[in-house]
Amino acid sequence: MGLAEVSGILWKERELMELLLFKLEEEQLVLAAGRTRWLAHATREVEFVMEQIRTTEVLRAAEVDAVAAELELPPGPSLNALAAAAPEPWGELMRGHRDAFLTLTAEIQNLADANRDLLASGARALREALLGLDTPLDTYTADGRNQAAAGSSRARFVDEAL
């Protein structure tokens, strides 16, 4: 156990976070294109990557605690504290990981928020379209006469992509 192992796990975590960012962007493209057929697949892929990240975080926590003991730090130190206590070049490398995690986390949060907004607006549009369908439409008899149904005689539009 040592700083090399911690750094290796941090690299893996960074790769997984970049993969999560990619999967969230895929999900956003599916949402924006209205291709709801693939939405469940895209969401499942996001969840799969998130589960891999959680597993890697547990491994990282165990390794960091072991290194913290070697560096005479309390258990569960932050990357900043680990970087401050680690000899060079490890300190600089840990600071680089920390900066990358901060950037990736912000990007992931922004993309997840945007996807959530797209989902909410899609659900709202679907709900509004379905509410408009409860009013009967105008119909015609077999001989072509207008048989006005109760309610308004306004035209209705249903977006089949919903």
C-alpha positions in Angstrom: 0.0 0.0 0.0 1.1 3.5 -0.7 0.7 6.7 -2.6 1.2 4.9 -5.9 -1.8 2.7 -5.3 -3.9 5.7 -4.2 -2.9 7.6 -7.3 -3.8 4.6 -9.4 -7.2 4.4 -7.9 -7.7 8.2 -8.3 -6.8 7.8 -12.0 -9.4 5.1 -12.4 -12.0 7.3 -10.6 -11.2 10.2 -12.9 -11.7 7.9 -15.9 -15.0 6.7 -14.5 -16.1 10.3 -13.9 -15.2 11.2 -17.5 -17.2 8.2 -18.7 -20.1 9.4 -16.5 -19.9 12.8 -18.1 -20.0 11.1 -21.6 -23.0 9.0 -20.6 -24.8 12.0 -19.3 -24.1 13.8 -22.5 -25.5 10.8 -24.5 -28.6 10.9 -22.3 -29.0 14.6 -23.0 -28.7 14.0 -26.8 -31.4 11.3 -26.6 -33.7 13.6 -24.6 -33.1 16.6 -26.9 -33.8 14.5 -30.0 -37.0 13.2 -28.5 -35.8 9.6 -29.0 -37.5 8.3 -25.8 -37.1 4.8 -27.1 -33.5 4.8 -26.0 -33.9 6.8 -22.8 -34.1 3.7 -20.6 -30.9 2.4 -22.1 -29.1 5.7 -21.6 -30.3 6.0 -18.0 -29.2 2.4 -17.3 -25.7 3.1 -18.6 -25.5 6.2 -16.4 -26.6 4.1 -13.4 -24.0 1.4 -14.2 -21.2 3.9 -14.3 -22.3 5.5 -11.1 -22.3 2.1 -9.4 -18.7 1.5 -10.6 -17.7 4.9 -9.2 -19.3 4.0 -5.8 -17.3 0.7 -5.8 -14.1 2.6 -6.6 -14.7 5.2 -3.9 -14.8 2.4 -1.3 -11.5 1.1 -2.5 -10.0 4.6 -2.5 -11.2 5.2 1.0 -9.5 2.1 2.3 -6.3 2.9 0.5 -6.3 6.5 1.6 -6.9 5.5 5.3 -3.8 3.2 5.0 -1.7 5.9 3.6 -3.0 8.4 6.1 -1.8 6.2 8.9 1.7 6.1 7.3 1.7 9.9 7.0 0.4 10.3 10.5 -2.9 11.8 9.4 -6.3 11.1 10.9 -8.5 8.6 9.0 -10.4 9.9 5.9 -8.2 12.9 5.0 -9.2 15.1 2.1 -7.0 15.1 -1.0 -5.9 18.5 0.0 -4.7 17.2 3.4 -3.1 14.2 1.8 -1.3 16.4 -0.8 0.0 18.7 2.0 1.4 15.7 4.0 2.8 13.7 1.0 6.4 14.1 -0.2 6.9 15.4 -3.7 6.1 14.6 -6.4 3.1 12.9 -4.8 1.8 16.1 -3.3 1.7 17.8 -6.6 0.0 14.7 -8.2 -2.6 14.7 -5.4 -3.3 18.4 -6.0 -3.7 17.6 -9.7 -6.2 14.9 -8.9 -8.1 17.2 -6.6 -8.4 20.0 -9.2 -9.5 17.5 -11.9 -12.2 16.1 -9.5 -13.5 19.6 -8.8 -13.8 20.4 -12.5 -15.4 17.0 -13.4 -17.8 17.3 -10.5 -19.0 20.7 -11.6 -19.4 19.6 -15.2 -21.3 16.5 -14.1 -23.6 18.5 -11.9 -24.4 21.0 -14.6 -25.1 18.3 -17.2 -27.3 16.3 -14.7 -29.2 19.5 -13.9 -29.8 20.2 -17.6 -31.0 16.6 -18.2 -33.3 16.9 -15.2 -34.8 20.1 -16.7 -35.2 18.4 -20.1 -37.0 15.5 -18.5 -39.3 17.8 -16.5 -40.2 19.9 -19.6 -40.9 16.7 -21.6 -43.1 15.3 -18.8 -44.9 18.6 -18.6 -45.5 18.7 -22.4 -46.8 15.2 -22.3 -49.1 15.9 -19.4 -50.5 19.0 -21.2 -51.0 17.0 -24.4 -52.8 14.2 -22.5 -55.1 16.7 -20.7 -56.1 18.2 -24.0 -57.3 14.8 -25.2 -60.1 14.5 -22.7 -62.3 16.9 -24.7 -64.2 15.0 -27.5 -63.4 15.9 -31.0 -65.8 17.0 -33.7 -67.0 14.0 -35.8 -68.9 13.5 -39.0 -71.8 11.2 -39.9 -71.6 8.7 -42.7 -73.3 11.2 -45.1 -70.7 13.9 -44.3 -72.8 16.1 -42.0 -71.0 17.6 -39.0 -72.0 15.9 -35.8 -70.6 18.4 -33.3 -69.6 16.7 -30.1 -70.1 18.5 -26.7 -67.3 20.9 -26.0 -65.3 23.2 -28.2 -64.9 22.7 -31.9 -61.2 23.8 -32.0 -58.6 21.8 -33.8 -56.3 19.5 -31.8 -52.6 18.7 -32.4 -50.9 15.7 -30.9 -47.2 15.4 -31.2 -46.5 11.8 -32.0 -43.0 12.1 -30.8 -44.3 12.2 -27.2 
